[in-house]
Amino acid sequence: MKDLRRLIVAVVVGSFSLAALLGIVTLLSPGAFGETELQVLLTTVIAGVEATVVLCLLSLTGHRFAPIGVVGGVSSAIATGCALLFTWADFGSDPLFEAVEKTFGVTAILALTAAQLALLISRVLRPEVSEGLRALLGASALAASLVAAMTIGPVLTGSDPGDDYWRVLGIVAILDALGSVVLIALGAFGRARQRAAAGGGGAGSGDAVSLSEAQLLLLERVARERGTTSSEVLDRALRALVDHRVR
């Protein structure tokens, strides 16, 4: 699974890098900035957004909430295809334009919401997190889902639901953004504190030991599988090693 994840990340980063290179070459080419140059530039932006969304979704690889990543991946692929159609195709008065437009709107909203949830879950949801943080994560996920549902509605109907509707949507969106920022900040603080605790380094404690990101992720995965904490997993492993050496 790790090899597949590395491969996907390499493909995503490579594709975006190539698109960015083409965009730079186009902008540096002599001559007027015409429609083709604009299309190439937009394609680069689309590739960058898709790469960012996919990298967020990949954070759920092997996680019990991986289906969110699958839904987001399918949605982002469809949204990217629609965006590229808008960029390069000339619909004119084709009635198909409205269907593609609605498809893009719905799938883009689903992809961005899935990417947001994937980022929050992967950065926050760990066996040792407090119940309060889990509750905040659940509330933020609910707010994000409500924002997505309330945004998809007008996209599908093509009508204006009114000022009160947009006010409620604005309030929910603000709560969603606030919860996400708080969760990411607390999640980053928790990881930093965990690294500091794992590193030791107090007076008389001997050589400080620091764990790499890969080792921390492995500890978290084992703890998640066993329904315990990373500290408990490490403690049991050390005790087993000491017992083996004593025998």
C-alpha positions, 0 to 999 in steps of 0.5 A: 500500500505504501508503494502504491501511495508513493507511486500515486504521489510521484505521478501527481507531482510529476504531472503538475510539474510538467504542467507548470513547466509548460505554463512557464514556457508558454508565458516566456514565449515571444508574441502576444498573450492569446487564447492558446496561452490562456488555455495553457495557463488555465490547464496548469492551474487546473492541474495544480488544484487537482494535484493538491486535492489528490494529495489531501485525499491520499492521506486516508490511504489504509485508513478506516475512512478511506471511502471518503478518499475514494469518493473524493478521488472520483469526484475530483477526476470528473470535475477536472475533466469538466474544467478541461472541457470548459477550457479547451472546448467551444460549446457555443449554444450547445445544450450540453453546456448546462449539464456539464456545468452542473456536473462540474459544480456538484463534483467540485464541491464533493471533491473539495469537501472530501479533501477537507475531511481527509486532511482533518481526519488524517491530521487529528484523528489518532487513538490518543486524542481527547474526546473533546477533540473527537467531538470537535472533529465530528462537529466540523465534519457535520458543518462541512457536509452541511455546507456542501449540501447547501451549496449543491442545492442551488447548483442543481436547481439553478435558482436563487434560494433567497437572502435568508438561505445564503445567510444561514449558509454563510454562518455554517461556512464560518463555523466550518472554517473556524473548526477546521483551523482550530483542529489543524492547529491543535493537531499540529500542536499534539504531534509536536508535543508527541515528538517532544515526549518521544525525544526525551532529553531531560537532565540525566536521561542520557542520549535524547531519542527522536523518532522519524515521521515514518516511525511515528506513523507506524506507531500510530497505525499499530496503536490504531489496530490494537485500540491503544495509544502510541506510548503504550505500543512503544512501552510494550515493545520495549518491555518485550525486548527487555524480557527477551534479553533477560531470558 
